[in-house]
Amino acid sequence: MVVEKDVLDSVCSYCLLDKEPSELKRCVACKVARYCSLVCQKADWKLIHKSECPILCKLPGVPPTPTRALYQYLLRYPKAGNELDAWSAGLEHHVTDLKKDTKRWDEMVLQSRAAVDFSKSAPSKVEMVTRLLGIMATNAFRATLPDDSPIGLCFEPALALVNHSCSPNAFVMFDGRKVSLRALEHIEKGDEVFISYIDSTQGREIRRKELQQRYFFQCNCEKCTQDYSPYQAFQRAGLINPSKIDALLDRQALDDHATTRIPTMRQMSEDIEGFDRASCKASLLLDCSRGAELQDERLKLLREAHVELTPFRTHEVFAVPPYPTILDEIYLTFVDNERLAAALVVLLFIFFNCDVYNWPKSTHPARVTRLFTIVRLLKYVASLEPTVLVESLAPVPKELLSRLDYISTAHVLITIMLELGPLSHGEGTTFMAQIREEMVDVEEVQRLRGVNVDMLKAGGTFNDLRSLSKYAFDVIEMQKVQKNGHTADIA
Ligand SMILES: C[S@@+](CC[C@H](N)C(=O)[O-])C[C@H]1O[C@@H](n2cnc3c(N)ncnc32)[C@H](O)[C@@H]1O
């Protein structure tokens, strides 16, 4: 496991947990590696830093993450000849495919030479190291935090044996240094385990292109061969796991919506020009928004992209790409702008209308992580003065905003997460510890308020949450304008 170059300041180089930079102590020699404790520093020194530190001391900057992964391999197996270890040697390397892209291959050879040079290995090892780089390109995982931000490169030969499917039955979960393969559903003995290498909520052509370019194969899973829409894939995936989540989601309504979207999608495919044009224009605007320097400019482009998707909106096919991505980016822009009440409303809409279809299993880590974000946003909204809340969510009726019990809703969601978290992220993980911390915090607030939450009444609470999510479009269209030097939201 190698820490991503960009997060070296905020992640412990040994346990890989993210911390405030002030909580991490730098290695006094190289000033690159940082640790959250002496225990981690000692463990990393023994594992790799003893050999890596002198390299980092001599270099003017930190080499790219793959180069560091390569020289760390050479440092850990200094006595090996020009052959890879048995585990790595058996993995796909796609060297023939990689060589077809001469520019990419030349860069790979350069990176391998640098790794051999930095680790003072024999020059004869360059060929083996370039092959190892090919193996890593196909087999290494991007280690992430629960919010999906990258923290490192993980090369684990046993996990690398798992093939891809766009409707996977398992997933890889990172918790600091620990990595595990977890099932999304019951897998019979003898059945193949599949994970998704990519964002499988994207459309088939984008998925196929990405898999071909990065992994050199054409995916022939059922979702690809049948070109299933998210609604068909949802129905194929079966019912949502029975659990307390039923209080939050109306399973019958979800199923009915999916059923009625199937003929709608067929109808849409007859007007392919109209939908393709809308989708292409929205995707172009989305790309432009990613290049926008100012937040307001970014939001303006995303709003335009959202308007382009009006045909999707008319047919209520919110789970169909690129709709979920556009909404997700709008939500993230609101977070970046510290418009957290607006972010909550958009996120609720995404949760109820996109996520449930794109990740049908309620124990999917993406779904559970979303619930966690919703809890945090609910707690923030609960802390706002009622007048400020009404102002920041101008299109939402005051009556609904004042009726909602944000803390009790957060409380019930945490109760649900205590059931889902051990299945999605695993018992004993940092994520579960965070959920428990939230529970202690919310229970204390409830005690002070004298509120006793009854799960049976939760259905009512969630109806209000669903009602709030229905104002997402009005909230998105709300303009932020400059008024006498002050910014204000107007409907
Ligand atoms: C991480 S490896 C998976 C293990 C690999 N099958 C092996 O035996 O070493 C990734 C490579 O496996 C192959 N692969 C993975 N999933 C596949 C799929 N669904 N269909 C065809 N090939 C696949 C591709 O060659 C891909 O580059």
The ligand as an SDF file (V2000), in Angstrom:
LIG
                    3D

 27 29  0  0  0  0  0  0  0  0999 V2000
   -7.4480   -7.7100  -11.9780 C   0  0  0  0  0  0  0  0  0  0  0  0
   -7.2700   -8.8380  -13.2940 S   0  0  0  0  0  0  0  0  0  0  0  0
   -8.4120  -10.0610  -12.8640 C   0  0  0  0  0  0  0  0  0  0  0  0
   -7.7990  -11.4360  -12.7940 C   0  0  0  0  0  0  0  0  0  0  0  0
   -7.3950  -12.0190  -14.1160 C   0  0  0  0  0  0  0  0  0  0  0  0
   -8.5790  -12.5610  -14.7940 N   0  0  0  0  0  0  0  0  0  0  0  0
   -6.3520  -13.0900  -13.9180 C   0  0  0  0  0  0  0  0  0  0  0  0
   -6.6490  -14.2580  -14.0900 O   0  0  0  0  0  0  0  0  0  0  0  0
   -5.2260  -12.7210  -13.5460 O   0  0  0  0  0  0  0  0  0  0  0  0
   -7.9640   -7.9010  -14.5730 C   0  0  0  0  0  0  0  0  0  0  0  0
   -7.9020   -8.5330  -15.9310 C   0  0  0  0  0  0  0  0  0  0  0  0
   -8.7090   -9.6960  -15.9600 O   0  0  0  0  0  0  0  0  0  0  0  0
   -9.4500   -9.7500  -17.1730 C   0  0  0  0  0  0  0  0  0  0  0  0
  -10.8650   -9.6000  -16.8550 N   0  0  0  0  0  0  0  0  0  0  0  0
  -11.4170   -9.1610  -15.7130 C   0  0  0  0  0  0  0  0  0  0  0  0
  -12.7570   -9.1880  -15.7430 N   0  0  0  0  0  0  0  0  0  0  0  0
  -13.0890   -9.6330  -16.9610 C   0  0  0  0  0  0  0  0  0  0  0  0
  -14.3460   -9.8670  -17.6010 C   0  0  0  0  0  0  0  0  0  0  0  0
  -15.5050   -9.6360  -17.0150 N   0  0  0  0  0  0  0  0  0  0  0  0
  -14.3100  -10.3320  -18.8840 N   0  0  0  0  0  0  0  0  0  0  0  0
  -13.1300  -10.5540  -19.5080 C   0  0  0  0  0  0  0  0  0  0  0  0
  -11.9200  -10.3580  -18.9490 N   0  0  0  0  0  0  0  0  0  0  0  0
  -11.8820   -9.9050  -17.6890 C   0  0  0  0  0  0  0  0  0  0  0  0
   -8.9310   -8.5990  -18.0370 C   0  0  0  0  0  0  0  0  0  0  0  0
   -7.8910   -9.0570  -18.8330 O   0  0  0  0  0  0  0  0  0  0  0  0
   -8.4090   -7.6230  -17.0060 C   0  0  0  0  0  0  0  0  0  0  0  0
   -7.3910   -6.7880  -17.5080 O   0  0  0  0  0  0  0  0  0  0  0  0
  1  2  1  0
  2  3  1  0
  2 10  1  0
  3  4  1  0
  4  5  1  0
  5  6  1  0
  5  7  1  0
  7  8  2  0
  7  9  1  0
 10 11  1  0
 11 12  1  0
 11 26  1  0
 12 13  1  0
 13 14  1  0
 13 24  1  0
 14 15  1  0
 14 23  1  0
 15 16  2  0
 16 17  1  0
 17 18  1  0
 17 23  2  0
 18 19  1  0
 18 20  2  0
 20 21  1  0
 21 22  2  0
 22 23  1  0
 24 25  1  0
 24 26  1  0
 26 27  1  0
M  CHG  2   2   1   9  -1
M  END
$$$$
